Each structure stands twice: as structure tokens, then as C-alpha cells.
Amino acid sequence: MGDEASERRPGWRGRSIPSLLIICFPTLVFDAFRVPLKPVLAPLPQLLDNIMIMEKFELPITSSPVPSSSFSELTAVSAGTAEDLDRQSKERLGRYVAASERDNVVQLMDAFMKYLPKDGSVRLMQDVISLDEDEKLRQLKEHLVDAILKPIQAVGGRTPAPTPSPCHDSQVQIDSLMITSMNASSCNQQAKLKNDCLKRDGYRCQVTGLWDRHSVETGKIVPEDGRTLAATEVAHILPFSLGSFDEDKEFEVENKATIWQALYRYFPGLEKVITPDTINTPANSITLFHLLHPQFGSLNITFKETDQPYVYNIVHKQANYTEFSYLPRNGQVTFRCHDNSIVMPSPFLLSVHARIGKILQVSGLKERFEKIMRSLYHPSEVDPDGSTDLETAMSDKLFILTDV
């Protein structure tokens, strides 16, 4: 009876803690049957926290049952065909059997298909319809999370290792990207990029209008109004980390190529706007008030395009943050160019950023990301009474911190 109760308990009792640790920490070698449990549990909080500093998790690239023809150039789809694909994809998801209570495959696929651009949504519908096995749908879901959502929500320049796509011949595209376009952007370009963006943006935050303090103090600009001076930073629309990797490490290059292949597939036309080696350009950058930068990077603030060129609706998290008090009261911003020799922030890239932010929000993953990230800044605690849910603690940290 006691053993059965232990099996039902959500905590660590009834689970093989040593085997869990061997799986998560392959370099930690010990005999699970000879090492006493107490010494193993004693350092467990430190082991959980050390997940944060592990260098990387290498994930295998697997093949896919989706025909290689699905990766050919996308052709125009009529309204009738799109409606038919929408119906078939919903029918396929309706037949999907959830693997657990936390299974969110259908919810996430629905969010992607609703908020991807039309052509990208059509591609995803075709992929969903082509996958007969539920396990393949789960793999596709993990691929979308690891290769699209996590990288754009990357924190501190860290970009997660992607789950392989179940789409057949995706490896061919990845190999092609590795050969042709995976040249790391140089951090040495940062100073020039900041200066270019400041000149283009009039030496002020494009959103709040706050003047760049350093530019004013060094005489580069004389403020023409009474706006406050503040520190500004150059913010990348698609994270700088997508173009930052060690070219000598094949696995890093391959992971980044997998991410770019997914972005190009589900945001058709993106390959004409940006590549890994053009991450560090004004088209992918904007001058922001330094407190807004992390909010933009974590997609707590996005800019939704309107019918007017360079006029955007500001979409931000409903929170009483000090930095949000500087936003325009009408909820709109007009990006202005003060140097025509420097290209403006790309509306296409801002749209990608905003769409991914919306997908994160409606799928519920945004809340999970934030909850996990908050937990990473607090030491892990393991209750000796067995009530700690180690499985969730480990899976959450591995979920957010699989790194390239």
C-alpha cells in the first residue's frame, strides 16, 4: 500500500533519483544501487541550480516522414484551397491523443496557424496534415518551440538548442545553410551599429522620444524640446545571438542553421530580408530607452504594423512597469528617419517579432517562460519529506536552458 501511494505522489518518492540524475548529468557517473540515497539528495539543490551553468545539451537531428516536395518553393494557394487545408489540419488535430495533462500540442499548433503569416500558416497546415503519427506531431511542436519561440525569447544572448524537425529533407536545407550563409556576426560591429542607429533615430529613443544622454553631453545633438535625457541602447529585433556562434564547432553551426531553416520555412520571404551575417545591421536594430530594451527582447513589448508606413500600434504586457509610463499615451509610435543613408528598421522583422510575441501569449508559453525564468534566480530547494516535484523542477530548467 505504501509503495502504491509513493508511486502516485508527484514528488520524488517512488522515483529513481539517481537514474534521473544520470540521464540529466551524463558526466556524473555512479552506481545507483550502491550509492546511499541520502548523500545523493544532499547536493541535489546545487545540482538543480548547476543546470544553469552547464555548457550545452546536444540534441540529435532526425529524419521526417513529410515528403521532401513540401520544401519546394511555395506556390500561390487559392482561398478555397486554404480553407480546405484549414479544415483538414483541424480534423488531424482533432484526432490527436494527448500524451499527458500538460500536453499542449493542439493549443500551440492552433496559435501558430492563426498568427503566422498566411503563407507560413499554409506550410504548417500541410505539415500537420502529412504527419499521421501523434509522436511526430509532438516532435513538430517541440521543433517549433525550440527553433522559433525560444530563440526569439532568448535571454542574455543565450539561444536554445533546437529540437529536430520531423519534416523530411529538412537536413538538406540545414546543410545548405551551413555551407552558404552561416558566418558569425562580429561583436566588433556593435559600436558602429549603435552610432548608425543613433544618427538615423535622431539621437533619441524611437519609442519614448527620450534623448540619448551621451550624445547630448558630447555635443552630438542639442535637444529641441524639454524631453528627459536617458541612457539608450541599440536593440536587435531578431536576437543578436542568432548570428553569434563558434564557427569551429559544427554542432553550434548546425543548431543555428536549424533555427534559421525553421524561421525561413514558416516566415516565407524572411530569407530575402535577413541572414545570420546581417543580424548586426540597422534594418534589424532600433534605438531604445535602456529600460525598454529588455522588455522588447523578452517580447513584453512589440510593434504591430498599421496601414500607414512606419506607424505602429504598441502592444505591451499589462503591467505597472516604470518604463511603460514613458510610452506614448495614444498607444502608437511613428518611426522617423533623420539620416536617409541608413536603412530604417524592417517592418517585416518587426512583424515577425510581433507575431511570435502573440503566439507566445495566446499559447500560454509566455507565462511558463516567465515563471521558469523567475525560478532560475532563486536557489532550488528539496523538501526532505518528499513533497518536492523534482520531475517538474528538472524539466522546467532543461526546457528553458538547453543551450548551443
URBELZI-V246211 format. One record per run of one state. SS is the DSSP state (2 for helix, 1 for strand, 0 for the rest). FROM is the first residue (numbers start at 1). TO is the last residue. If there is no record, write none. Layout:
# URBELZI-V246211
SS | FROM | TO
SS | FROM | TO
This chain:
# URBELZI-V246211
0 | 1 | 1
2 | 2 | 8
0 | 9 | 16
2 | 17 | 24
0 | 25 | 36
2 | 37 | 42
0 | 43 | 43
2 | 44 | 53
0 | 54 | 67
2 | 68 | 71
0 | 72 | 78
2 | 79 | 94
0 | 95 | 104
2 | 105 | 115
0 | 116 | 117
2 | 118 | 130
0 | 131 | 133
2 | 134 | 152
0 | 153 | 159
1 | 160 | 160
0 | 161 | 169
2 | 170 | 180
0 | 181 | 186
2 | 187 | 200
0 | 201 | 203
1 | 204 | 204
0 | 205 | 210
1 | 211 | 212
2 | 213 | 217
0 | 218 | 228
1 | 229 | 230
0 | 231 | 231
1 | 232 | 236
0 | 237 | 239
2 | 240 | 243
0 | 244 | 249
2 | 250 | 266
0 | 267 | 269
2 | 270 | 272
0 | 273 | 275
2 | 276 | 278
0 | 279 | 281
2 | 282 | 284
1 | 285 | 289
2 | 290 | 297
0 | 298 | 300
1 | 301 | 305
0 | 306 | 310
1 | 311 | 316
0 | 317 | 321
2 | 322 | 326
0 | 327 | 331
1 | 332 | 334
0 | 335 | 346
2 | 347 | 363
0 | 364 | 364
2 | 365 | 376
0 | 377 | 389
2 | 390 | 401
0 | 402 | 402
1 | 403 | 403
0 | 404 | 404
